[in-house]
Amino acid sequence: MSILIKTETEIEKMRIAGKLAADVLDMIEPYVVPGVTTDELNQICHDYMVDVQQVIPAPLNYHGFPKSICTSVNQQICHGIPSGKKLKSGDIINIDITVIKDDYHGDTSKMFCVGEVSPHAKRLIKITQEAMFLGIEQVKPGATLGDVGHAIQKHAESNRYSVVREFCGHGIGKKFHEEPQVLHYGKAGDGEVLEAGMILTIEPMINLGKRHMKVLADGWTAVTKDRSLSAQFEHTILVTHSGYEILTLRQEEKLTPLTYVL
């Protein structure tokens, strides 16, 4: 399957979908507090997406996924299924949002701190967000996906963290997952060469301990094998003629680029 180059019309639709996805993360932030269940967060996001934004929550029923968002807590790497379990002070949680607007997808995620969080959890979150942005900064026509992966891997490993290798970013557009696969590790100069008009996600998953993972019996939730904490950030990125455009950029990131807002 070839990599799709988006038209100007498609790019504009992706901008709209990307902003809507980012807006869901802004909306849900005040609700991420001790005592809330991830099911409640799912319902709030679902109602906002369907009733207010009038978009389709892409994860719902995608290959059988039962909820409208993914909520991955502490040692959960990704694809956590919202449930009745309450969040407690000290937890960290990734909320992953994908919306469909006018047939096009916007995909983004961020980490939230629940109550008072330990310094080592805060540091993992900070380094993971920095790694994502360092990967994004490699994006321009003529660069390679290996450049992106190398920048992420170098930053994570230089801080003594590990990069999950079983999951990757991806092309995105009318389909949730398109070519290419965007690895978050690799060698500079390797891989697909980027061209203007490509749209892809960059979404590193970084572990406090070893990189190894397993999927739970629910068939979705990926967790660290050593039960160490894991963090993830994700943006949808357009390759422009001169570099990149982040289609899912949130207001807090415009104010403080490369800095996690705690």
Secondary structure, 3 states (H helix, E strand, C coil): CCCCCCCHHHHHHHHHHHHHHHHHHHHHHHHCCCCCEHHHHHHHHHHHHHHHHCCEECCCCHHHCCCCCEEEECCEEECCCCCCCECCCCCEEEEEEEEEECCEEEEEEEEEECCCCCHHHHHHHHHHHHHHHHHHCCCCCCCEHHHHHHHHHHHHHHCCCEECCCCCEEECCCCCCEEEEECCCCCCCCCCECCCCCEEEECCEEECCCCCEEECCCCCCEEECCCCCEEECEEEEEECCCCEEECCCCHHHHHCCCCCCC
